Amino acid sequence: MLKNCRICSSRDLELVLDLGNQPWCNNFLTKSQVGKEKYYPLALVFCNKCSLVQLNYTVKKEIMFSDHTYLSGVTNSLSAHFKNLRDDVIKKFKIKTAKRILDIGSNDGTFLKHFRAIKWEVLGVEPAIRIAKIANKSGIKTLNKFFNFSLAKKINKKFDFINASGVFFHLEELHSVTKGVKYLLKEDGVFIIQFLYMKSIIENTAFDQIYHEHLLYYNLKTLNNLLRIYGLEIFDVKLSNIHGGQMTAYVCKKGKKIKTSLLKKYIRSEIISKINKKETYKKFSNKINLLKKINMNFLNKSVNQKKIIYGLGAPAKGNTLLNYFGIKKDQIKKLIEINPMRKNLFSPGSHIPIFLENNHKQIPDIYYVLAWNFKDEILKKNQHLIKKGVKFYFPIIVKKK
């Protein structure tokens, strides 16, 4: 169990949310593994010194990331988000010539493909063996390693841009990674951190984004507390609707860039909303319990009405929701997924079988949408089913910005 804050090392940690013991959410199971999966505590503690909210237990990175099944490239809207970010970078920094970019936790290379397309020099670092192979096969140079200060010294190149998409809150070696970024970043370089914004998670009651891979839950204040230790600072931000509210922080070496008015606006908003106060997280816990009642009432009523319910998507975060709500395969018969790496597997804990969308012809009465963060794409794609009377139920409703 965690004894010291992951950022400031304080021992003054207080439990604010307990989601019980749960399996590691990306541990999708073969048939022979069903019922044999390990369970770990899933709870948030609040640091009374620096306000960071974090998991109180660490599942080792080698277990979670050496051979996981998440693929960036299977979702069109995520690839489009990455392309938009590339275009934002070019416009924001008035770039006229090709640059050098490093992507930490680069997955299948989807983000870097957009930069390679404009002739930038790209390098990815990805610890998952099979996924790093996919990236290299597609022409994205990718090191199959965990990024840390030791690897940074071996890379030993200076980068104009370093990117971390949905990975900077995963880090067991948090301080070593941040030190490595500082080491590889040019003096006027920019570190781009894309992270699930805790303020948005709370506003949307998107508690399923809390799982073992996500060790830290940042707001701008708490992220800056970490960066400050290494002579880095946020100078600009952008909040996107992707994933229900993802913050992009643009980071530089201290004093190298002017802080924008938008950054100052978001920091003021954090103060006004009391998002970095302990009492906010205790209220969040109450909202989650209410959401559970609403969802289980809907599912139980639908089952009693003999409705056939399938889950749409088998995202890792969906397993937090399935397991905390206590949903089993007698309520949701199947999970319908587009990621081929999850074909014929079972969800950990709930043991619901996964079928690929392309090979599955049966249509339920209700799709319970676990991949709720891609709502617009899902509804657009399935208009033909909606016209036939199929209901799409979203357990989490995102408040658009």
MARDOLO-957534 format. One line per 8 residues: number of its first residue (from 0); their letters; for each residue x, y, z of C-alpha. Coordinates in steps of 0.001 Angstrom, whole numbers. Layout:
residues N
NUM = a = X:Y:Z ~ ...
***
This chain:
residues 401
0 = mlkncric = 0:0:0 ~ 1123:3545:-724 ~ 2840:5283:2190 ~ 4142:8455:558 ~ 2602:10895:-1929 ~ 3800:10147:-5456 ~ 4739:13809:-5995 ~ 5749:15414:-2706
8 = ssrdlelv = 6517:12296:-576 ~ 4232:13451:2260 ~ 2821:10682:4448 ~ -317:12741:5198 ~ -2647:10779:2884 ~ -6384:10368:3452 ~ -8827:7920:1843 ~ -11522:9736:-188
16 = ldlgnqpw = -12938:7012:-2490 ~ -12973:3225:-2228 ~ -14088:1181:-5269 ~ -13264:-2132:-3585 ~ -10933:-4893:-4734 ~ -10921:-5205:-8521 ~ -8944:-7078:-11172 ~ -6484:-5108:-13257
24 = cnnfltks = -8853:-3754:-15902 ~ -6752:-4524:-18996 ~ -6340:-8158:-17945 ~ -8795:-9541:-20499 ~ -9045:-13275:-19994 ~ -8874:-16393:-22107 ~ -11502:-19024:-21337 ~ -9042:-21036:-19235
32 = qvgkekyy = -8170:-17940:-17160 ~ -11745:-17036:-16217 ~ -12110:-16964:-12429 ~ -8356:-17098:-11820 ~ -7598:-13387:-12210 ~ -5928:-11473:-9361 ~ -7716:-8678:-7497 ~ -6115:-5511:-6135
40 = plalvfcn = -7344:-2575:-4006 ~ -8809:275:-6095 ~ -9046:3367:-3903 ~ -8110:7044:-4063 ~ -6233:8918:-1381 ~ -5852:12682:-1087 ~ -2519:14256:-158 ~ -3195:16879:2492
48 = kcslvqln = 93:18600:1643 ~ 11:19014:-2182 ~ -3652:18117:-2995 ~ -2770:15276:-5387 ~ -5377:12533:-5705 ~ -3776:9149:-6391 ~ -4253:5400:-6116 ~ -3167:3924:-2809
56 = ytvkkeim = -1876:714:-4448 ~ 488:118:-7381 ~ 142:-2856:-9709 ~ 3641:-3277:-11155 ~ 4179:-1659:-14564 ~ 5607:-4916:-15964 ~ 2257:-6607:-15277 ~ 131:-3847:-16784
64 = fsdhtyls = 2085:-2547:-19755 ~ 4383:-5258:-21131 ~ 1655:-6948:-23189 ~ -1609:-4993:-22933 ~ -4255:-4909:-25709 ~ -5132:-1205:-26081 ~ -4705:135:-29626 ~ -4884:3862:-30453
72 = gvtnslsa = -5521:3262:-34128 ~ -8887:1442:-33900 ~ -10874:4620:-33161 ~ -11291:7213:-35895 ~ -12087:10052:-33517 ~ -8873:9509:-31545 ~ -6759:9588:-34695 ~ -8608:12747:-35776
80 = hfknlrdd = -7890:14264:-32353 ~ -4177:13544:-32801 ~ -4192:15114:-36280 ~ -5903:18217:-34886 ~ -3261:18428:-32169 ~ -520:18242:-34796 ~ -2159:21082:-36728 ~ -2522:23099:-33509
88 = vikkfkik = 1196:22641:-32783 ~ 2203:23836:-36258 ~ -58:26879:-36028 ~ 673:27746:-32394 ~ 4448:27660:-32795 ~ 4512:28977:-36392 ~ 6516:25984:-37607 ~ 7887:26199:-41152
96 = takrildi = 10429:23361:-41226 ~ 10484:19721:-40099 ~ 11232:19110:-36415 ~ 12154:16176:-34182 ~ 9482:14671:-31885 ~ 9548:11909:-29247 ~ 6357:10147:-28142 ~ 6397:8445:-24724
104 = gsndgtfl = 3967:5533:-24542 ~ 3559:5756:-28308 ~ 1316:2680:-28657 ~ 816:1636:-32292 ~ 2284:4894:-33622 ~ -1049:6545:-34499 ~ 13:9912:-33048 ~ 3443:9900:-34714
112 = khfraikw = 2037:8914:-38140 ~ 569:12390:-38439 ~ 4023:13936:-37923 ~ 5824:11482:-40173 ~ 3343:12508:-42900 ~ 4883:16009:-42848 ~ 8458:14660:-42838 ~ 9266:15179:-39150
120 = evlgvepa = 11844:12906:-37502 ~ 9830:10701:-35148 ~ 10700:8277:-32349 ~ 8314:6293:-30185 ~ 8871:4511:-26867 ~ 6357:1743:-26127 ~ 6735:-1037:-23512 ~ 4073:-3423:-24915
128 = iriakian = 5857:-6016:-27053 ~ 3157:-6789:-29618 ~ 2081:-3171:-29985 ~ 5653:-1909:-30483 ~ 5986:-4499:-33270 ~ 2831:-3156:-34936 ~ 4277:375:-34828 ~ 7654:-658:-36236
136 = ksgiktln = 5981:-2703:-38968 ~ 4058:398:-40041 ~ 7278:2380:-40336 ~ 7224:4266:-37012 ~ 10599:3778:-35314 ~ 9680:2550:-31830 ~ 11833:1421:-28907 ~ 10239:-1464:-26998
144 = kffnfsla = 11197:-84:-23583 ~ 9845:1672:-20514 ~ 10841:5334:-20697 ~ 12869:6661:-17756 ~ 15990:8746:-17107 ~ 18289:5822:-17843 ~ 16743:5313:-21302 ~ 16804:9079:-21932
152 = kkinkkfd = 20584:9057:-21459 ~ 20880:6205:-23969 ~ 18713:8030:-26533 ~ 20861:11116:-25968 ~ 19252:13375:-28601 ~ 17572:16719:-28072 ~ 13953:16998:-29196 ~ 11928:20030:-30289
160 = finasgvf = 8795:18353:-28950 ~ 8154:15503:-26539 ~ 4637:14104:-26268 ~ 2917:11983:-23629 ~ -669:11101:-24634 ~ -2643:9465:-21860 ~ 490:8134:-20204 ~ 1820:10735:-17770
168 = fhleelhs = -704:9683:-15121 ~ 340:6014:-15504 ~ 3875:6414:-14279 ~ 5301:4209:-11561 ~ 8703:5830:-12241 ~ 7180:9319:-12216 ~ 10249:11272:-11120 ~ 12681:9354:-13323
176 = vtkgvkyl = 10466:9938:-16374 ~ 10106:13666:-15672 ~ 13864:13955:-15217 ~ 14314:12118:-18534 ~ 12003:14546:-20314 ~ 13955:17522:-18966 ~ 17196:15872:-20146 ~ 16005:15328:-23749
184 = lkedgvfi = 14066:18570:-24242 ~ 15767:21384:-26151 ~ 16180:24671:-24260 ~ 13256:26175:-26183 ~ 11494:22818:-26635 ~ 7907:21959:-25682 ~ 6671:18982:-23681 ~ 3035:18154:-24498
192 = iqflymks = 1131:16283:-21790 ~ -2330:14968:-22651 ~ -4108:13751:-19540 ~ -7540:12962:-18173 ~ -8497:16138:-16343 ~ -9721:15309:-12836 ~ -12027:18320:-12820 ~ -13829:16869:-15870
200 = iientafd = -13938:13378:-14337 ~ -15734:14782:-11308 ~ -18104:16990:-13317 ~ -19110:13996:-15478 ~ -19098:11470:-12591 ~ -16825:9483:-14926 ~ -15516:7285:-12120 ~ -14767:4430:-14545
208 = qiyhehll = -11681:6385:-15621 ~ -10273:5421:-12243 ~ -8377:2156:-12652 ~ -5052:581:-11803 ~ -3178:1897:-14847 ~ -4084:5459:-13809 ~ -1969:6029:-10729 ~ -2345:9835:-10554
216 = yynlktln = -5320:12155:-11186 ~ -4092:15605:-12136 ~ -5537:19041:-12079 ~ -3343:21877:-13362 ~ -2255:22825:-9856 ~ -1079:19336:-8937 ~ 647:18719:-12279 ~ 2531:21993:-11903
224 = nllriygl = 3625:20891:-8411 ~ 5460:17977:-10040 ~ 6921:19918:-12973 ~ 8241:22664:-10710 ~ 10582:20163:-9008 ~ 12375:19675:-12354 ~ 12510:23282:-13524 ~ 9535:22862:-15857
232 = eifdvkls = 6216:24721:-15975 ~ 2920:24811:-17866 ~ 2582:27854:-20117 ~ -564:27025:-22129 ~ -3484:24578:-22096 ~ -6350:23280:-24187 ~ -9356:21290:-22949 ~ -10772:18834:-25527
240 = nihggqmt = -13970:16776:-25460 ~ -12072:13568:-26342 ~ -12318:10938:-23549 ~ -14949:13044:-21797 ~ -12592:15916:-21018 ~ -8889:15646:-21766 ~ -6517:18454:-20914 ~ -3502:19196:-23059
248 = ayvckkgk = -772:21036:-21149 ~ 2051:22705:-23024 ~ 5158:22655:-20858 ~ 8507:24438:-21195 ~ 11675:24909:-19216 ~ 11077:27514:-16523 ~ 10851:31061:-17842 ~ 11195:30147:-21542
256 = kiktsllk = 7594:30916:-22581 ~ 4949:33465:-21603 ~ 1986:32022:-19679 ~ -1271:32475:-21585 ~ -4467:34095:-20331 ~ -6260:30785:-21019 ~ -4004:28976:-18559 ~ -4700:31626:-15934
264 = kyirseii = -8436:31272:-16590 ~ -8382:27503:-15957 ~ -6310:27906:-12804 ~ -8835:30456:-11477 ~ -11621:28009:-12325 ~ -9925:25313:-10247 ~ -9806:27668:-7266 ~ -13458:28727:-7619
272 = skinkket = -14708:25129:-8009 ~ -12628:23916:-5023 ~ -11473:21034:-7209 ~ -8271:20667:-5195 ~ -10102:20454:-1860 ~ -10653:17206:24 ~ -14386:17759:560 ~ -14934:17806:-3237
280 = ykkfsnki = -13793:14177:-3473 ~ -16077:13038:-676 ~ -19024:14574:-2573 ~ -17786:12774:-5695 ~ -18056:9454:-3847 ~ -21733:10170:-3060 ~ -22434:11019:-6735 ~ -20954:7680:-7811
288 = nllkkinm = -23254:5757:-5469 ~ -26281:7596:-6902 ~ -25128:6810:-10442 ~ -24856:3131:-9510 ~ -28481:3089:-8319 ~ -29723:4751:-11521 ~ -27819:2327:-13764 ~ -28744:-824:-11866
296 = nflnksvn = -32415:208:-11794 ~ -32313:577:-15583 ~ -30570:-2763:-16134 ~ -32747:-4713:-13698 ~ -35933:-3233:-15182 ~ -34769:-4089:-18709 ~ -33888:-7681:-17724 ~ -37311:-8081:-16063
304 = qkkiiygl = -38864:-6917:-19347 ~ -36936:-9728:-21140 ~ -34808:-7253:-23066 ~ -31560:-8541:-24580 ~ -28664:-6278:-23557 ~ -25177:-6207:-25073 ~ -22318:-4006:-23985 ~ -20929:-1791:-26746
312 = gapakgnt = -17163:-1645:-26502 ~ -14833:-3491:-24137 ~ -12642:-604:-22969 ~ -10391:-1047:-19971 ~ -12332:1594:-18052 ~ -15547:-348:-18629 ~ -14286:-3004:-16235 ~ -14163:-521:-13351
320 = llnyfgik = -17829:220:-14004 ~ -18893:-3405:-14512 ~ -17145:-4573:-11365 ~ -18150:-1701:-9084 ~ -21767:-1879:-10225 ~ -21682:-5677:-9897 ~ -22891:-6308:-13464 ~ -22633:-9921:-14660
328 = kdqikkli = -23317:-11847:-17872 ~ -26906:-12628:-16834 ~ -27578:-8883:-17287 ~ -25239:-8062:-20181 ~ -24856:-11114:-22431 ~ -21935:-10007:-24607 ~ -19494:-7167:-25207 ~ -19208:-6076:-28841
336 = einpmrkn = -15749:-4674:-29628 ~ -13779:-3379:-32643 ~ -10263:-4083:-31293 ~ -9084:-7393:-32844 ~ -6675:-8011:-29938 ~ -9687:-8634:-27650 ~ -11388:-11208:-29861 ~ -12759:-14247:-27952
344 = lfspgshi = -11558:-12920:-24585 ~ -13605:-12295:-21417 ~ -13878:-9186:-19262 ~ -11998:-9525:-15935 ~ -14254:-9879:-12919 ~ -17605:-9868:-14749 ~ -16539:-12635:-17198 ~ -18658:-11332:-20085
352 = piflennh = -17563:-12791:-23468 ~ -16202:-10407:-26122 ~ -17174:-10613:-29791 ~ -15807:-8599:-32699 ~ -18311:-6229:-34253 ~ -17456:-7213:-37843 ~ -18198:-10897:-37194 ~ -21345:-10458:-35107
360 = kqipdiyy = -24774:-10295:-36755 ~ -27153:-10599:-33777 ~ -28790:-7341:-32687 ~ -29891:-6721:-29073 ~ -32757:-4603:-27806 ~ -30301:-2393:-25915 ~ -26652:-1485:-26297 ~ -25190:-487:-22934
368 = vlawnfkd = -22376:1755:-24149 ~ -19185:1233:-22159 ~ -17192:3211:-24767 ~ -19300:6286:-23882 ~ -16404:8653:-24586 ~ -16934:8034:-28328 ~ -20673:8821:-28172 ~ -20846:11019:-31281
376 = eilkknqh = -18960:8519:-33430 ~ -21074:5612:-32137 ~ -24424:7322:-32730 ~ -23419:8465:-36207 ~ -22239:4976:-37134 ~ -25379:3219:-35841 ~ -28234:5344:-37167 ~ -29578:2307:-39043
384 = likkgvkf = -29973:404:-35751 ~ -31521:3363:-33960 ~ -34138:3561:-36735 ~ -34903:-122:-36106 ~ -35635:673:-32453 ~ -32350:-422:-30833 ~ -31734:1680:-27712 ~ -28248:3019:-26969
392 = yfpiivkk = -27890:3626:-23236 ~ -24945:5725:-22008 ~ -24080:5103:-18329 ~ -21908:8235:-18232 ~ -23205:11491:-19738 ~ -20481:13915:-20745 ~ -20962:17643:-20293 ~ -19556:19171:-23468
400 = k = -17219:22151:-23108
***
